[in-house]
Amino acid sequence: MSRYFMTELAVRQCETSVPDSRRLMAENAIRKQIARCSPQAGKYSGPVLVMSEERLRQNVRSFMAAMPRVRPHFAVKANPDAEILRIFKEEGTYFEIASIAELDAMLELGVDIETVFYSNPIKSPAAIKHAAVHGVVWFAVDTPEEIIKIAAIKQDAKLYLRIEVSNEGSAWPLAGKFGASATGVDALIEMAKKQAVQIAGVTFHVGSQCTNVNNWVEGIRSAKRIFEKLHDNGFAPELLNLGGGYPLQFTGDEPTIDEIALEINEALLSIPDSIQIMAEPGRYFVGSAGCLISQVVGLATRDDQRWLYLDTGVYGGLMELAEGFPSIMVSQRTGEAEIWTIAGPTCDSIDVLGKYSLPRNTEVEDLIFIPNLGAYCTPCASTFNGFPAPRMTMVG
Ligand SMILES: Cc1ncc(COP(=O)(O)O)c(C=O)c1O
């Protein structure tokens, strides 16, 4: 990265009062992500996500070391790139899917399909059939209607109940759309009995980029109560799925995987050994392995506001940024900073990413680095308005 001098690392863009040691650790990890971009930056030819194989492997290993009792199933949606899936398979990861295409990726990868979990609570009959034909056994449900659908196609499926848990403290909450309430769980149990299908487990999702460890602890407590209820109703639960949500480090204020594990491991002591524990990390496995390089295509002053237009935006994989997800932008240029309104290149007025501090002397064609984008960036990108979606490239 010798040719590129970053502005003072923009971690301060995410308001923070964390101790220096934690902040520095987060900053150093981000500097490393940007440094890995050097060869690609030198031959820039359009937005590119630079993904580090070393970091992918390290993320899996950190997770497994922190929670030895928890079997990770990578949430394929976070980044379904075939090379990433291959690396995770090599590292001993299992997988979680949400669609026919994700199941097909598993078939292509050659994993044991019985170990693949279908965690999307709403599946089309065609998707259930496709999964059943290829040997998927485990299906998530959170409504009686879904139980009827699955029972008609795969009577011997193993169902796991997605229950509602607090998503407080998560940057990207998932509560509301999914998760059965306490009365919802009763209705699910009744329907499963009526349809003579097996409820074999419980799952929850604490929300993505979750910084509130208590959400997992409370989720485990709720699952324990539901296990008792399942036993009382003649079921034999054998699975607890802790879902995703494990956060990336932006400011150092976020709990580390070891800190989260301390609480989760402790809470799991109350769960009998006969229960298989698993989780579905998505963002944590891929997010910190990917740094996006983008380029400034235009600058503008509108009244007293400075606008900076990038060559990718909301339609090019940066949807989360527009929704206020924590993020950092770093320029290749140094100089006194000012606040810019950052926008994408399309003609749509929703293609605005928010306000960031970048050098006042920014020029068209400067490169901008956006770290921690290995998850939910390239898989969400389109070529709307004819602008190329960021491509992904793997480095060591
Ligand atoms: C069912 C399910 N599992 C796991 C994940 C992965 O979550 P995260 O990327 O926050 O780890 C998601 C994300 O939407 C999900 O819907």
The ligand as an SDF file (V2000), in Angstrom:
LIG
                    3D

 16 16  0  0  0  0  0  0  0  0999 V2000
  -31.9170  -17.9860    8.5880 C   0  0  0  0  0  0  0  0  0  0  0  0
  -30.6490  -17.2070    8.5850 C   0  0  0  0  0  0  0  0  0  0  0  0
  -29.5490  -17.7700    9.1000 N   0  0  0  0  0  0  0  0  0  0  0  0
  -28.3740  -17.1230    9.1050 C   0  0  0  0  0  0  0  0  0  0  0  0
  -28.2510  -15.8640    8.5670 C   0  0  0  0  0  0  0  0  0  0  0  0
  -26.9050  -15.1940    8.5760 C   0  0  0  0  0  0  0  0  0  0  0  0
  -26.8960  -14.1130    9.4360 O   0  0  0  0  0  0  0  0  0  0  0  0
  -25.5720  -13.2650    9.6580 P   0  0  0  0  0  0  0  0  0  0  0  0
  -25.0490  -12.9310    8.3290 O   0  0  0  0  0  0  0  0  0  0  0  0
  -26.0150  -12.1010   10.4390 O   0  0  0  0  0  0  0  0  0  0  0  0
  -24.6270  -14.1340   10.4380 O   0  0  0  0  0  0  0  0  0  0  0  0
  -29.3800  -15.2190    8.0470 C   0  0  0  0  0  0  0  0  0  0  0  0
  -29.2930  -13.8580    7.5040 C   0  0  0  0  0  0  0  0  0  0  0  0
  -30.2190  -13.2750    7.0310 O   0  0  0  0  0  0  0  0  0  0  0  0
  -30.6140  -15.9160    8.0440 C   0  0  0  0  0  0  0  0  0  0  0  0
  -31.7250  -15.3660    7.5300 O   0  0  0  0  0  0  0  0  0  0  0  0
  1  2  1  0
  2  3  1  0
  2 15  2  0
  3  4  2  0
  4  5  1  0
  5  6  1  0
  5 12  2  0
  6  7  1  0
  7  8  1  0
  8  9  2  0
  8 10  1  0
  8 11  1  0
 12 13  1  0
 12 15  1  0
 13 14  2  0
 15 16  1  0
M  END
$$$$
